[in-house]
Amino acid sequence: MMVKVRVMKGTDPPHMENGVLMVHTNEERRNNVANHDVIRQISSHFKVSVSDIRLISGMKSKRKVFYIPES
C-alpha cells in the first residue's frame, strides 16, 4: 500500500490525520538521518520490517510517499 506521510519536528508518536500519517522526529535532516528515523517509526507503527519500506517520493520534502507491503 502507498502511505502519504507528513514529517514534523517533535517527539509525538505517529498518528493518522485526514488520511495522512503524521510522523514527528528531532533527527537532523542531513545525511538522510531524519528519513531513517521516519522509516523506523513507520515500521513500528505498521509492524513491518524496516527493509520492506520504500521511499517513493519526497526525499528532501516534509511530504513523503512510502510503499509498505501489506501483511
N, C-alpha and C positions, 0 to 999 in steps of 0.2 A: 504494500500500500504506500501511497505517497502522503507525506505529512508536511504541512506547512508549519514552520517554526519561526517564532519571533524571539530574538535574543535581547535580553536587557541586563543591566548591571544590578547586582544584588545577590541575595542568598536564599530567596524563596524556592520551594520545591516546584518542579514542573507541573503545570495545570492547563487544562483546555479552556479556551475562551473564544466563543464565536467560531468554532471550527479550526482555531489556530492553537498550537501548543506553545505556551509561554514558558521560556526557559531563562533562568537567571544565572549569571556567572560573574565572578570577580577576577577571573583569569585575564592575563594580558592578551591583547589582540595580536601581538607579534608572534611570528614563527608558528602560527596555527595552534597555539596553546588553547585559546578560547574555544575553537572548533572542536578540539579533542575533548574538552570538558563538556561541551554541549552533547557530543555523541555519547559520552559516558552517562550523562543524566538521562538521555533518551533511552539508552539500553536498559537502564534500571527501571524507568517508567513503564516501558512496554515489555520488560522481561525477555529481552533477546540479547544475543551476543554482540559485543562491540564490533566485531569483524563483519557482522551481517549488515550493518547500517552503512548506507552510501549517501554522500552529499551530492545531490543532483545539481542544484544551483544556489548561488548566494555565498560563495566562498568568502567574499570580503564585505558582505552586507549583513544588516541586522535581520533581514527577512530571508529565510533559507527554505529550501525544499529538500527533504530527505526521503530516500527509499528505505522502507522497513519491510522485510519479508513477513508474511502472515504465518502464524504458528499453526 
